[in-house]
Amino acid sequence: QVQLVESGGGLVQIGGSVRLSCAASGRTLGNYNMGWFRQAPGNEREFVATIGRSGGGTDYADSVKGRFAISRDVAKNTVYLQMNSLKPEDTAVYYCAAGYAFGTLYRQGSRFNFWGQGTQVTVAS
């Protein structure tokens, strides 16, 4: 089992930045693909970013490409999502997820096995 706890959300100004953290316990994250997803009120959960096992490759949703960056710190067993140039449409609950690594990156939420409880990010003027 992997337990994931997100932190770092809050109220951010339009154009601002915030870094989300996802701390894991129970297993080392180096064995998993890690992902960030988000869900806005009334919307389905959507893929944001993913990073491969031990940092092998990244993938981003088109809506965040060039603005967000996913990274992992193996020593701290933590994954990060740096979010820059934030827009109101980035407002959502952000979830961290871990999925068994099979040598490829994937975007589908169903491929991830463990989820955090989420952290709210609100972008407003």
N, C-alpha and C positions, 0 to 999 in steps of 0.2 A: 504493500500500500504506500501511496505517496500522499502526503498532506501538503496542500498549497495555501499560502496566505498572501493575498495582495495588500499593498499599501501604497500611499503616495497620491491618491486621488484628492479631489477638492474642487474649489471654484477657481477658475483661471480666466484671465482676460483674453479676449480675441487677439490673436497674434502672439500670445504668450507660449510658455513652455512648461512642461511638467514631466517628471520621470516616475513611472510606476515600477514598483518592485514586486517580485513574486518569490517568496522564501519557501523552500521546501524542507520537509523532514520525512524521515522514514526510508528514503532511498536517495542515492546520488542522482542528480539530474543529468549527469553526463551520459546516462544510458537511454535517455528519452529525447524525442523531438519535443520542443516546447512551443506553445502557441499563445497568442493573445487574440481574444474575441471580444466583441462588444454587442450590447443590446440597448437600443434606445426605446423609450416608451412607445408601445404600439407597433414596434418593428420586431422582426425575427432577429435572432442572434446572427452576427456576421463575422466572418474571418477578418482579422486585421494583419497579423504577421506571424511568421513561424521561423524557428531556427533549428537546424539539424543537430543531431547527436554530437556532442563535443564541439559545437560551433561549426559543424560542416554545412555551410550554405544557409541562405536566408531567402524568404519570399514574402512579398507584401501585397496587400490589396491595392488596386490602382488608386483608390481614393486617398491613401496615406503615403504612397510611394514618394520618396524625396522629402517627406516631412517627419516620418517616424523612423526609429531605428531600434531593432531588437538586438539584445546582446545577453551573454551569460557569463557569470563568474563562477567557475567550477569550484574554486576554493571556498566560496561563500555559499555554494549550492543555491544560487539566486539567479533569476532571470529578470531583465529590465526591459522596459519599453520607454524610450526617450521620445517624447512627443513635442514637436516644434510647430510653429506657425499655426496654432490651433484655431479652428473655425467653430462656429456654433453647431454645425452638423456633426462635430466630433463628440458632442455631449451624449453620454451613455454610461452604462455600467460596464466596466472592463473586467474581463475574466481571464485568468491565467489557466493554462491546461497543459497536461503532460501526456504524451502518447508513446507507445512502444515504437522504437525505431527499427525500420526495415530497410534502411539504405536509401530512402527517398523522402522528400518533403511532401506534405499533404495539407490541404486546406479544410477538408471536411471535418466538422465538429465531431461527427460520429467516429472518427478515427482516433480521437483523444480519449484516454481512459480515466484521467483524474482531473478534477476541476477545483478551483478555488471558489470562495464565496462571493467574489467580486468587489470592486471599488468604484465609487461614483466619480466621474469627471464631468464637470459642468463648465461650459465655455460661454461666457457672457461678457457684455461690455460693462 
